Structures are given as C-alpha cells and as structure tokens.
C-alpha cells in the first residue's frame, strides 16, 4: 500500500508541477493544492494506465486527497484479484 501511495504522490506532484514532499496525505487536491478538473482527469488517467485498471468516471469526485485516491485504487485492484 505504501508503494502505491508513493507512486501516486509522485504522479500528482508531476501533474501539479510540485515536489512530492509538498503533497501531504490529507491535503485537499482542489482547496489546498489548486487542482482543477482537467488535472484531476489527468491523474485518474495516469493511475489507470500505471495500474492497468478501469476507474468509473463517477469516482472522480472522490479523488479528494492522496489517501482517498490510494484507497480507491487499492479497492479497484483488490476487486480485480
């Protein structure tokens, strides 16, 4: 799970043009980090590509923090097993 978190942290940091250490586990992507909807879609697409999974679009509003995003990805990965 920690590997997933650090991988996604790096993805988010790259998309938001920040350093990974600037992304806190519970920082709100929109309110605290200034993410917009296009960047949220880009993060979702990057996660799907990296982990070879499909995340339903209605899950996008739940990508609010790093911890929530990791939880969603872990749930999808567990369902695929």
JOURKA-V545017 format. One record per residue. N is the residue number from 0. RES is the residue in three letters. PHI is phi as a letter, one per 40 degrees, with the letter a starting at -180 (999 if undefined). PSI is psi in whole degrees, 0 to 359 (NA if undefined). D_LAST is the distance of its C-alpha to the last C-alpha in Angstrom with 2 decimals. Layout:
# JOURKA-V545017
N&RES&PHI&PSI&D_LAST, N&RES&PHI&PSI&D_LAST
This chain:
# JOURKA-V545017
0&UNK&999&322&15.27, 1&UNK&c&326&18.83, 2&UNK&c&318&17.98, 3&UNK&c&314&16.23, 4&UNK&d&314&19.31, 5&UNK&c&325&21.79, 6&UNK&c&314&20.33, 7&UNK&c&323&20.40, 8&UNK&d&316&23.80, 9&UNK&c&320&25.12, 10&UNK&c&311&23.97, 11&UNK&c&315&25.65, 12&UNK&c&317&28.69, 13&UNK&c&315&29.11, 14&UNK&c&322&28.92, 15&UNK&c&2&31.29, 16&UNK&f&52&33.47, 17&UNK&b&174&33.35, 18&UNK&c&144&32.74, 19&UNK&d&323&29.38, 20&UNK&c&349&31.40, 21&UNK&c&351&32.79, 22&UNK&c&104&29.44, 23&UNK&c&156&29.20, 24&UNK&d&324&26.04, 25&UNK&b&15&27.58, 26&UNK&c&132&29.87, 27&UNK&c&124&29.82, 28&UNK&d&313&29.04, 29&UNK&c&305&31.74, 30&UNK&c&313&34.35, 31&UNK&c&327&34.25, 32&UNK&b&355&33.13, 33&UNK&g&23&34.63, 34&UNK&c&143&31.60, 35&UNK&b&177&32.28, 36&UNK&c&326&30.10, 37&UNK&c&319&30.11, 38&UNK&c&326&28.81, 39&UNK&c&317&26.09, 40&UNK&c&320&25.00, 41&UNK&c&320&25.27, 42&UNK&c&314&23.01, 43&UNK&c&316&20.34, 44&UNK&c&320&20.73, 45&UNK&c&319&20.65, 46&UNK&c&315&17.40, 47&UNK&d&315&15.80, 48&UNK&c&314&17.39, 49&UNK&c&315&16.59, 50&UNK&b&4&12.81, 51&UNK&f&50&12.62, 52&UNK&b&169&11.43, 53&UNK&b&122&13.57, 54&UNK&b&126&15.15, 55&UNK&c&143&17.57, 56&UNK&c&332&21.15, 57&UNK&c&352&21.97, 58&UNK&c&344&19.82, 59&UNK&d&315&22.31, 60&UNK&c&344&24.85, 61&UNK&c&353&22.41, 62&UNK&c&73&22.30, 63&UNK&b&329&25.35, 64&UNK&a&170&24.89, 65&UNK&c&314&22.91, 66&UNK&d&317&21.42, 67&UNK&c&320&20.44, 68&UNK&c&316&18.93, 69&UNK&c&319&16.81, 70&UNK&c&315&15.71, 71&UNK&c&313&14.77, 72&UNK&c&315&12.82, 73&UNK&c&319&10.94, 74&UNK&c&315&10.28, 75&UNK&c&316&9.09, 76&UNK&c&320&6.78, 77&UNK&c&325&5.42, 78&UNK&c&334&5.52, 79&UNK&c&344&3.80, 80&UNK&c&NA&0.00
